[in-house]
Amino acid sequence: MLEEIGGSMFSENNQISGRQVFRLLTYDFLGMGTLLLPTMLADTAGRDGIFCILAGILSTFLYLKLLRYLLKGMKTSYPDFLKQKCGKVCGYVLWGGYFLYFILMASYTAYLFSTLMLNGLVENVSFYLVLMLILLLAFYGMAGGIEGRARVYEILFWFLMIPLFLMLFAACREVKPAYWSPVFMADGKEVLSGSYYVLFCYSMVSIVLFLKEYVADRRKCVGAAEKAVWFSGGVFAVLYLILIGLFGVEALAQMKFPAVTMMSRVQVTGGFLKRTDAFMFSIWFFTLYAMLNSMVFYSGNLAAKVIRDCGGYLEGKKRMLPYLILLLLVYGVTVLFYRNQQFLDCVTFLLWKIGTPFVVGVPVLLCLTGERKKHKKKVRVLVLVCFLFGCLFLQGCNVAELEDKAFPVLLNIRDQDDFQNVWLNHEYAGNKEVDYNHLKVVLIERSFLEKEAEVEDMLSMLEQEKEVPWNAYVMTTESCDRLAQTEGKLDTLLGNYLEELLENTSGIDQKAYPTLGMLYEERANHLETLYIPFVDIEVEQSGTVQDDTEKPQITAYEVWKRGRAAGLVDTDTARAAFFTQNFADDYTLQLAPELYVKVDAASCRVKETEKIGVGGLTEQIVAVTVTGEGEILSGTVSASEKEQLLNTRMEDYLNAIAAHALEKEIDITNSYRNLGADNRTWYFKYQNTPAAYEKDIKIQYLVKINWKSE
């Protein structure tokens, strides 16, 4: 009963609880931090960015101890405390500094918010219209006061966080731990720069000083901020490790919004949204919206206090007048950001290099020197929630009906002219708008794939256009037109058939096959050896000559070594590579003319080592230990020699394939990718001369398979 009475008074007194402070600050931290921080850390500290996050968390935690001390001595609101502590003139100067910071941060947030919507959800819509709608929604939020907004954020908190955690969990299965190493490579300056970026994201923690007059139990204010720092810091750390493990540090450093890109990579392409990752945009909608509201609210708070000191009073509907004027100001500044990149860069520099030290430093210097009816609020919450979730289903003001759209499942790329003139410069197929969200396969003619400069341009254009899903498979062939002629003989579209050809391949994990996103990443990382399926037409035997049909089949693989084509290998070599890299659930091989065996649940462990070879010379050996269970499919081997004989023959088989591949300078173990984690000596030796790696190494297999008794 007491809680109900307290809740009612809390609602009427425009006060918020410690739990709501925690959620308000968490929104403020996560919105801009998850979008911008990963790229900034990868660009400065690289893999050591995780330590910058830890340093930023600890620094912010210590800073909060200082704010706790400052709050104990505050008997009034923070702005009035500034005047009491520093004098009237100096106090107003500090008010002006905070006001400018809040307005610029609100404008930058509005710019980021609008850009994110245009890039990811509502294309072909005016920036000015999107910005106006966002600011109108912010004005509506201002009408409910801080308590009304806090209730919205409190209700929606776990509805946003749980999907985020599920997405991070789903992304973990695609993470490559080798991308996390080597660490301790950044110098002190780079680590400090990265830590400063983290501090920039946490600089908003100082607004707990402004929140003091709005918190019901002021003793819980700093405690709630500490929880928000630890919670958001954990999200930053996990997100950064996942993004490094997915994309590699070099590719991550070049991305604009890597967290959004991760969503499109993890989710399954399809649906009638702008890809199913559109559902996840609600995370940034609410966090950036919360950030925008906070900045406008605190600047309006300062404006209201100036009017109060001048003898004016704003009551009733007039109290919204400062917010309306401030939002118009934000609109103007944001438009300048959009139209003038130089102005945007200048203001960004001002916020990071001057604004952050200002809002963090003023409390330090101070320490050194010493409503509305309840049912109307529920209506407001409902309208706000419906509007924001409704945005998830928008595709712009010129959305075409489904019957007016074309949904290709296959993209053919024959040459550079064909790619630029036919695909990039057209938006309609006949009288229908083309929507690539259902695209399954990108089929590239081999003659074009082998042209490094042209392929680089193609990948750059595709990545910038963002029309083609990252998880579309990449395949190659001699002639796209020749394959297209077989479509009439198939039971489905050629793109669907090629996708099924990959996903239904016996025993091979889908992660073994390159996607468009993998090629994007290798443009920067130059670590992987990938195998792009080569498709040709073969006769599918059906038992009778009359029923034999020509169908596309995977007959070879184009090796994509560290960002460029490196020639074809046969299917046996590719399957051995998939098996060695643990992409094969089972592996069938022929060890003798009549002897076929199958290995199940095998595990291959790759380790780089050195040994003394012929003539006393040191040899660099990539040793592969194979363990698991095996069985004989056909042929006979005596029971007394089965274990040793089969393992020896399998070793000879794999060693022969590996040696043949090395003659073409192809490492089927893909061990170059793991050097940073497994062998730092080799990493430093070959990081600047990767072409010499395959020339220097030898691959040796040690098979320890347990063969089942017949």
C-alpha positions in Angstrom: 0.0 0.0 0.0 2.8 2.4 0.9 4.5 1.6 -2.4 1.3 2.4 -4.3 1.0 5.8 -2.5 4.7 6.5 -3.1 4.3 5.6 -6.7 1.4 8.0 -7.1 3.3 10.8 -5.4 6.3 10.0 -7.4 4.3 10.3 -10.6 2.8 13.7 -9.6 6.0 15.2 -8.4 8.0 14.7 -11.6 10.5 12.5 -9.8 12.2 9.3 -11.0 13.6 6.3 -9.1 17.1 5.0 -8.9 16.2 2.1 -11.2 14.9 4.6 -13.8 18.2 6.5 -13.5 20.1 3.3 -14.3 18.0 2.7 -17.4 18.1 6.3 -18.6 21.9 6.3 -18.4 22.2 2.9 -19.9 20.3 4.1 -23.0 22.6 7.2 -23.2 25.7 5.1 -23.0 24.7 2.3 -25.4 23.1 4.4 -28.2 26.2 6.2 -29.5 28.7 3.8 -27.9 27.5 0.6 -29.8 27.4 2.5 -33.1 30.7 4.4 -33.0 33.0 3.0 -30.4 34.0 -0.4 -32.1 35.3 1.4 -35.3 37.2 4.0 -33.3 38.8 1.4 -31.1 39.8 -0.8 -34.0 41.3 2.1 -35.8 43.4 3.2 -32.9 44.2 0.3 -30.5 43.3 -2.6 -32.7 42.9 -5.9 -30.8 44.0 -4.1 -27.7 40.8 -2.1 -27.8 39.3 -4.5 -25.2 41.8 -3.2 -22.7 40.8 0.4 -23.6 37.2 -0.5 -22.7 38.4 -1.9 -19.3 40.5 1.2 -18.7 37.5 3.5 -19.6 35.2 1.6 -17.2 37.6 1.8 -14.3 38.3 5.5 -14.9 34.6 6.3 -15.1 34.0 4.3 -11.9 36.6 6.3 -10.1 35.1 9.5 -11.5 31.7 8.6 -10.1 33.4 8.4 -6.6 34.3 12.0 -7.1 30.7 12.9 -8.2 29.4 11.1 -5.1 31.5 13.4 -2.9 30.4 16.5 -4.8 26.7 15.6 -4.5 26.9 15.3 -0.7 27.7 19.0 -0.6 25.0 20.1 -3.0 21.9 21.5 -1.2 20.3 23.0 -4.4 20.2 22.1 -8.1 23.5 21.7 -9.9 23.1 24.9 -12.0 22.3 26.9 -8.9 25.2 25.2 -7.1 27.5 26.4 -9.9 26.5 30.0 -9.2 26.9 29.6 -5.5 30.3 28.0 -5.8 31.8 30.0 -8.6 30.0 33.3 -8.4 27.2 34.7 -10.6 29.2 35.7 -13.7 31.4 32.6 -13.7 28.3 30.5 -13.0 26.5 31.9 -16.1 29.6 31.2 -18.2 29.5 27.6 -17.1 25.8 27.4 -17.8 26.6 28.7 -21.3 29.3 26.0 -21.8 26.9 23.2 -20.7 24.1 24.7 -22.9 26.4 24.7 -26.0 27.5 21.2 -25.2 24.0 19.9 -24.8 22.8 21.5 -28.1 25.7 20.2 -30.1 25.3 16.7 -28.7 21.6 16.8 -29.4 22.3 17.9 -33.0 25.0 15.3 -33.5 22.6 12.6 -32.1 19.8 13.8 -34.4 22.2 13.6 -37.3 23.3 10.1 -36.4 19.7 9.0 -35.8 18.5 10.3 -39.2 21.5 8.9 -41.0 21.0 5.5 -39.5 17.4 5.4 -40.5 18.2 6.5 -44.1 21.0 4.0 -44.5 19.3 1.1 -42.9 15.5 1.4 -43.1 13.8 4.2 -45.0 15.7 4.7 -48.2 14.8 7.3 -50.9 13.3 9.6 -48.3 14.2 13.2 -47.7 16.7 13.7 -44.9 14.9 16.8 -43.9 11.6 15.0 -43.5 13.1 12.2 -41.4 14.8 14.7 -39.2 11.6 16.7 -38.8 9.7 13.6 -37.7 12.3 12.7 -35.2 12.3 16.1 -33.7 8.5 16.3 -33.6 8.6 13.0 -31.7 11.2 14.4 -29.3 8.9 17.4 -28.7 6.1 15.1 -27.9 8.3 13.3 -25.4 9.2 16.6 -23.8 5.6 17.2 -23.0 5.5 14.2 -20.7 8.4 15.5 -18.6 11.4 13.4 -17.4 9.2 11.1 -15.3 7.0 10.2 -18.3 9.9 9.4 -20.5 11.6 7.4 -17.7 8.5 5.2 -17.4 8.6 4.5 -21.2 12.3 3.5 -21.0 11.7 1.4 -17.9 8.9 -0.5 -19.6 10.9 -1.2 -22.8 14.3 -1.9 -21.2 14.3 -5.7 -21.3 12.2 -5.8 -24.5 15.2 -4.2 -26.1 18.1 -5.8 -24.2 16.9 -9.4 -24.5 16.8 -9.3 -28.3 20.3 -7.6 -28.3 21.7 -10.4 -26.1 20.1 -13.1 -28.3 21.7 -11.5 -31.4 25.1 -11.4 -29.7 24.7 -15.0 -28.7 23.7 -16.0 -32.2 26.8 -14.2 -33.6 29.1 -16.1 -31.3 29.0 -19.2 -33.5 30.5 -17.3 -36.4 33.3 -15.7 -34.4 36.9 -16.7 -35.3 38.9 -16.6 -32.1 42.2 -16.4 -34.1 41.2 -12.8 -35.0 41.6 -11.8 -31.3 45.3 -12.3 -31.4 48.0 -11.1 -31.1 47.3 -8.7 -28.3 49.6 -6.2 -26.5 50.6 -4.8 -29.9 49.4 -1.2 -29.5 51.8 1.4 -28.0 50.9 3.6 -25.1 49.7 6.5 -27.2 47.3 4.3 -29.1 45.9 2.7 -25.9 45.4 6.2 -24.4 43.6 7.4 -27.5 41.3 4.4 -27.4 40.7 4.9 -23.7 39.8 8.5 -24.4 37.1 7.4 -26.9 35.6 5.2 -24.2 35.7 8.1 -21.8 33.9 10.2 -24.5 31.0 7.7 -24.5 30.9 7.8 -20.7 31.3 11.5 -20.4 27.5 11.8 -20.1 27.8 10.2 -16.7 28.3 13.7 -15.3 24.6 14.5 -16.0 23.8 12.7 -12.7 24.6 16.1 -11.3 21.7 17.6 -13.3 19.5 14.6 -12.3 19.8 15.3 -8.6 16.8 17.5 -8.4 14.6 14.9 -10.2 15.6 11.7 -8.3 13.2 10.7 -5.5 16.0 9.0 -3.4 19.1 11.0 -4.2 21.3 8.6 -2.3 20.7 6.1 -5.1 21.7 8.4 -7.9 25.4 7.6 -8.1 24.8 3.9 -7.4 22.5 3.7 -10.3 25.1 5.4 -12.5 27.7 2.8 -11.4 25.4 0.0 -12.4 24.8 1.6 -15.8 28.6 1.9 -16.4 29.2 -1.8 -15.5 26.2 -3.0 -17.5 27.0 -0.9 -20.6 30.7 -1.7 -20.3 30.0 -5.4 -20.4 27.9 -4.9 -23.5 30.8 -2.9 -25.1 33.3 -5.5 -24.3 31.3 -8.5 -25.6 30.2 -6.6 -28.7 33.8 -5.6 -29.5 35.1 -9.1 -29.1 32.4 -10.4 -31.3 32.9 -7.8 -34.0 36.7 -8.4 -34.0 36.1 -12.1 -34.2 33.6 -11.7 -37.1 35.3 -9.1 -39.3 38.9 -8.8 -38.3 40.5 -5.7 -36.9 41.4 -4.2 -40.3 38.0 -4.5 -41.8 36.3 -3.3 -38.6 38.4 -0.2 -38.6 36.9 0.8 -42.0 33.2 0.2 -41.2 30.7 2.9 -40.5 28.2 1.1 -38.3 29.7 -2.4 -37.7 27.0 -3.4 -35.1 24.3 -2.8 -37.7 26.3 -4.8 -40.3 26.7 -7.6 -37.8 22.9 -7.8 -37.5 22.5 -8.1 -41.2 25.1 -10.8 -41.3 23.7 -12.9 -38.5 20.1 -12.7 -39.4 18.6 -14.8 -42.2 17.8 -12.7 -45.3 14.2 -12.5 -46.3 10.9 -11.0 -45.4 9.4 -7.8 -46.8 11.4 -5.5 -44.5 14.7 -4.0 -45.5 16.2 -7.3 -44.3 15.2 -9.0 -41.1 17.8 -7.0 -39.1 15.4 -4.1 -39.4 13.7 -5.5 -36.3 16.9 -4.9 -34.4 16.9 -1.2 -35.3 14.5 -0.7 -32.4 17.6 -0.8 -30.1 19.1 2.3 -31.7 15.8 4.0 -32.2 15.1 4.0 -28.5 18.7 4.6 -27.3 19.3 7.5 -29.7 15.9 8.9 -29.0 16.6 8.8 -25.3 19.9 10.5 -25.8 18.3 13.3 -28.0 15.6 13.8 -25.4 18.1 14.0 -22.5 20.3 16.6 -24.3 17.3 18.8 -25.2 15.8 18.4 -21.7 18.9 19.6 -19.9 19.5 22.5 -22.3 15.8 23.5 -21.7 16.3 23.2 -18.0 19.1 25.7 -18.2 17.1 28.0 -20.4 14.2 27.9 -18.0 16.5 28.8 -15.1 17.8 31.8 -17.0 14.2 33.0 -17.6 13.5 32.5 -13.9 16.5 34.6 -12.9 15.3 37.3 -15.3 12.0 37.4 -13.4 10.0 35.4 -15.9 7.9 32.3 -15.2 6.8 29.6 -17.6 3.6 27.9 -16.5 1.1 25.6 -18.2 1.6 25.2 -22.0 4.2 28.0 -22.0 6.7 25.7 -20.3 7.1 23.9 -23.7 8.1 27.1 -25.5 11.9 26.8 -24.7 11.9 23.2 -25.9 10.2 24.2 -29.2 12.8 26.9 -29.8 15.7 24.5 -28.9 14.4 21.8 -31.2 14.2 24.4 -34.0 17.8 25.3 -33.2 18.8 21.6 -33.2 17.1 21.2 -36.6 19.1 24.0 -38.1 22.5 22.8 -36.7 21.7 19.2 -37.9 20.9 20.4 -41.4 24.3 22.2 -41.4 25.9 18.9 -40.4 24.2 17.2 -43.3 25.0 19.8 -45.9 28.6 20.7 -44.8 31.0 17.8 -44.0 33.6 20.3 -42.9 31.3 21.8 -40.3 30.4 18.4 -39.0 34.1 17.5 -38.7 34.8 20.8 -36.9 31.9 20.3 -34.4 32.9 16.6 -33.8 36.4 17.7 -33.0 35.0 20.4 -30.7 32.9 17.9 -28.8 35.6 15.3 -28.4 38.6 17.6 -27.7 36.9 20.4 -25.8 33.4 19.3 -24.9 34.4 16.1 -23.1 37.1 17.7 -21.0 34.7 20.5 -20.1 31.9 18.3 -18.8 34.3 16.0 -17.1 36.6 18.6 -15.8 34.2 21.1 -14.2 33.1 18.7 -11.4 36.7 17.9 -10.8 37.6 21.6 -10.4 34.6 22.1 -8.1 35.8 19.3 -5.9 39.3 20.7 -5.8 37.9 24.1 -4.8 35.8 23.0 -2.6 2.2 16.8 -13.6 0.0 15.3 -15.6 -2.8 12.8 -14.7 -1.8 9.2 -14.6 -4.2 7.9 -17.3 -2.9 10.6 -19.7 0.6 9.4 -19.1 -0.4 5.9 -20.1 -1.9 7.2 -23.3 1.4 9.1 -24.0 3.4 6.0 -23.4 1.1 3.9 -25.7 1.3 6.5 -28.5 5.1 6.8 -28.3 5.6 3.0 -28.3 3.2 2.5 -31.3 5.0 5.2 -33.3 8.5 3.9 -32.8 7.6 0.3 -33.4 5.6 1.4 -36.4 8.8 2.9 -37.8 10.2 -0.6 -38.0 7.8 -1.4 -40.8 8.5 1.7 -42.9 10.3 1.5 -46.2 10.0 5.1 -47.2 7.4 7.4 -48.6 7.6 5.8 -52.0 7.2 2.2 -51.0 6.2 -0.1 -53.8 3.5 -2.7 -53.5 4.7 -6.3 -53.5 3.2 -6.9 -57.0 5.3 -3.9 -58.2 8.6 -5.3 -57.0 11.0 -7.9 -58.5 12.9 -10.2 -56.0 15.9 -11.7 -57.8 17.6 -14.6 -56.1 20.7 -14.7 -58.3 23.0 -11.8 -59.3 25.2 -12.5 -62.4 28.4 -10.6 -62.8 30.1 -11.1 -66.1 32.6 -8.2 -66.4 33.1 -4.7 -65.1 31.0 -3.0 -67.8 28.2 -5.4 -67.3 28.3 -4.8 -63.5 28.3 -1.0 -63.8 25.9 -0.5 -66.6 23.4 -3.3 -66.0 23.3 -3.5 -62.3 24.5 -0.3 -60.6 22.7 2.0 -63.0 19.2 0.4 -63.0 16.6 0.4 -60.4 13.8 -1.3 -62.3 13.3 -4.6 -64.1 10.8 -3.7 -66.8 8.2 -1.8 -64.8 9.1 -3.3 -61.4 11.3 -2.0 -58.7 14.2 -4.4 -57.9 14.5 -5.6 -54.3 17.7 -7.6 -53.6 16.7 -8.6 -50.1 15.9 -12.2 -51.2 19.2 -12.6 -53.1 20.7 -16.0 -52.5 23.8 -16.2 -54.7 26.2 -13.9 -56.4 27.6 -15.7 -59.5 30.8 -14.2 -60.9 32.4 -15.3 -64.1 35.9 -16.7 -63.4 37.6 -14.5 -66.1 36.4 -11.4 -64.1 37.1 -12.9 -60.7 40.8 -13.2 -61.6 41.1 -9.5 -62.3 42.2 -8.1 -58.9 41.7 -4.4 -59.6 38.2 -4.9 -61.2 37.1 -7.2 -58.4 38.3 -4.6 -55.8 36.2 -1.9 -57.5 33.2 -4.2 -57.6 33.4 -5.1 -53.9 33.8 -1.5 -53.0 30.7 -0.5 -55.0 28.6 -3.3 -53.6 29.6 -2.5 -50.1 28.8 1.1 -50.5 25.4 0.5 -52.2 24.4 -1.9 -49.4 21.7 -3.4 -51.6 23.0 -7.0 -51.6 22.9 -8.9 -48.3 26.2 -9.7 -46.7 25.3 -13.4 -46.3 24.7 -14.0 -50.0 26.9 -16.9 -51.2 29.6 -16.3 -53.8 30.1 -18.8 -56.6 32.0 -18.7 -59.9 31.7 -20.3 -63.3 33.0 -20.0 -66.8 29.8 -18.6 -68.3 26.8 -17.2 -66.5 24.8 -17.4 -69.7 25.5 -21.1 -70.2 24.3 -21.9 -66.7 21.2 -19.7 -67.2 20.2 -22.0 -70.1 19.7 -24.9 -67.7 17.1 -23.0 -65.6 14.2 -24.4 -67.6 15.3 -27.9 -66.8 15.3 -27.3 -63.1 12.4 -27.6 -60.7 13.2 -24.2 -59.1 15.0 -20.9 -59.9 18.7 -21.2 -60.6 19.6 -19.0 -57.6 17.6 -21.3 -55.3 19.1 -24.4 -56.9 22.6 -23.1 -56.3 21.9 -22.3 -52.7 20.5 -25.7 -52.1 23.5 -27.2 -53.9 25.7 -25.7 -51.1 23.5 -26.2 -48.1 22.7 -29.8 -49.0 26.2 -30.8 -49.6 26.8 -33.9 -47.5 28.9 -33.4 -44.4 30.0 -29.8 -45.1 29.2 -27.0 -42.8 27.6 -24.0 -44.5 30.2 -21.7 -42.9 32.8 -23.3 -45.2 31.4 -21.5 -48.2 32.4 -17.8 -48.8 29.8 -15.1 -48.6 29.9 -11.6 -50.0 30.6 -10.3 -46.5 33.7 -12.5 -46.2 35.1 -11.0 -49.4 34.4 -7.5 -48.0 36.4 -8.4 -44.9 39.3 -9.9 -46.8 39.7 -6.7 -48.7 41.1 -5.3 -45.5 42.3 -8.3 -43.4 44.3 -10.4 -45.9 44.3 -13.4 -43.6 42.0 -16.1 -45.0 42.3 -18.8 -47.6 38.7 -19.3 -48.9 37.3 -21.7 -51.4 34.7 -20.3 -53.8 32.6 -23.1 -55.5 33.1 -23.4 -59.2 29.9 -24.4 -61.0 29.8 -26.2 -64.3 27.2 -28.3 -66.2 27.4 -32.0 -65.8 25.1 -34.8 -66.8 23.1 -36.1 -63.8 22.8 -39.8 -64.1 19.3 -41.1 -63.4 19.5 -44.7 -64.6 18.2 -44.4 -68.1 19.7 -42.4 -71.0 16.3 -40.8 -71.7 16.1 -39.3 -68.2 19.7 -38.1 -68.0 19.7 -34.2 -67.6 22.4 -31.6 -67.6 22.4 -29.7 -64.3 24.8 -27.3 -62.6 27.2 -29.1 -60.3 30.2 -28.0 -58.2 33.2 -29.4 -60.1 36.1 -27.5 -58.6 36.9 -24.5 -56.2 38.5 -21.2 -56.9 41.0 -20.4 -54.1 40.6 -16.9 -52.7 43.8 -16.3 -50.9 44.1 -13.2 -48.7 42.0 -11.1 -51.0 42.7 -12.3 -54.5 42.1 -15.3 -56.7 44.8 -17.9 -56.6 43.6 -20.6 -59.1 41.4 -23.6 -59.2 41.7 -26.8 -57.1 39.8 -30.0 -57.4 37.0 -31.0 -55.0 39.2 -33.5 -53.2 41.6 -30.7 -52.2 38.8 -28.5 -51.1 37.1 -31.2 -49.0 40.4 -32.0 -47.4 40.7 -28.3 -46.5 37.2 -28.2 -45.1 38.0 -31.3 -43.1 41.3 -29.9 -41.7 39.6 -26.6 -40.8 36.8 -28.5 -38.9 34.1 -27.6 -41.4 33.2 -31.2 -42.2 30.8 -33.2 -40.0 32.0 -36.4 -41.8 34.6 -37.1 -44.4 34.6 -39.9 -46.9 37.9 -40.8 -48.8 39.4 -43.5 -50.9 42.6 -45.0 -49.5 43.0 -47.8 -52.0 41.3 -48.9 -55.3 38.6 -50.8 -53.4 39.0 -49.3 -50.0 36.6 -46.5 -48.9 36.4 -45.2 -45.4 34.4 -42.6 -43.5 35.4 -40.5 -40.6 32.8 -39.1 -38.2 33.0 -36.5 -35.4 36.6 -35.8 -36.3 38.7 -32.9 -34.9 41.8 -31.5 -36.4 44.3 -29.5 -34.3 46.8 -27.3 -36.2 50.1 -26.3 -34.6 53.1 -24.6 -36.0 56.5 -26.0 -35.0 60.0 -26.2 -36.2 62.3 -29.2 -36.5 65.7 -30.1 -37.9 65.4 -31.5 -41.4 67.7 -33.0 -44.0 71.2 -31.6 -43.9 70.7 -30.0 -40.5 68.4 -27.3 -41.9 65.5 -26.0 -39.8 62.1 -26.8 -41.3 58.9 -24.9 -40.5 56.2 -27.5 -40.0 52.5 -27.1 -39.8 51.5 -30.2 -37.8 47.9 -31.4 -38.0 46.7 -33.9 -35.4 43.5 -35.7 -36.5 41.3 -37.5 -33.9 37.9 -39.1 -34.1 36.0 -42.2 -35.1 36.1 -44.0 -38.4 34.6 -46.9 -40.3 35.3 -48.9 -43.4 32.6 -48.4 -46.1 33.9 -50.9 -48.6 37.0 -53.1 -48.9 38.7 -55.3 -46.3 41.6 -54.9 -44.0 42.9 -57.5 -41.6 41.9 -56.9 -38.0 45.5 -57.1 -36.8 46.7 -54.3 -38.9 43.6 -52.2 -39.4 44.3 -49.4 -36.9 47.9 -48.8 -38.0 47.4 -49.4 -41.7 44.3 -47.2 -42.1 45.8 -44.3 -40.1 49.1 -44.5 -42.1 47.2 -44.6 -45.4 45.0 -41.6 -44.4 48.2 -39.7 -43.4 49.7 -40.4 -46.8 46.5 -39.4 -48.5 46.2 -36.0 -46.7 50.0 -35.3 -46.8 49.9 -35.8 -50.6 47.0 -33.4 -51.1 48.6 -30.8 -48.8 51.9 -31.1 -50.6 50.3 -30.8 -54.0 48.4 -27.7 -52.9 51.6 -26.2 -51.5 53.1 -26.5 -54.9 50.5 -24.0 -56.0 51.3 -21.9 -52.8 47.9 -22.9 -51.2 47.8 -23.9 -47.6 44.8 -26.1 -47.0 45.1 -25.7 -43.2 44.6 -21.9 -43.4 47.2 -21.6 -40.7 48.3 -18.1 -41.7 45.1 -16.8 -40.1 46.1 -18.2 -36.7 49.7 -17.1 -36.5 48.9 -14.1 -34.2 47.4 -16.5 -31.6 49.5 -19.7 -32.1 53.0 -18.5 -33.1 54.0 -14.9 -32.6 57.5 -15.5 -34.0 56.0 -16.6 -37.3 53.5 -13.8 -37.2 56.2 -11.1 -37.0 58.2 -12.9 -39.6 55.4 -13.1 -42.2 53.0 -10.2 -41.5 54.8 -8.0 -44.0 55.8 -10.8 -46.4 52.7 -13.1 -46.6 53.5 -14.3 -50.0 56.6 -16.2 -48.6 54.6 -18.1 -46.1 53.4 -21.0 -48.3 56.8 -21.3 -49.8 58.5 -21.9 -46.5 56.2 -24.3 -44.7 55.6 -28.0 -44.8 52.4 -29.7 -43.7 52.4 -33.0 -41.9 49.3 -34.9 -40.7 49.3 -37.3 -37.7 46.1 -39.4 -37.8 44.8 -41.0 -34.6 41.4 -42.3 -35.7 39.7 -45.0 -33.7 38.3 -47.4 -36.3 35.1 -49.3 -35.5 35.1 -53.0 -35.5 33.1 -54.8 -38.1 
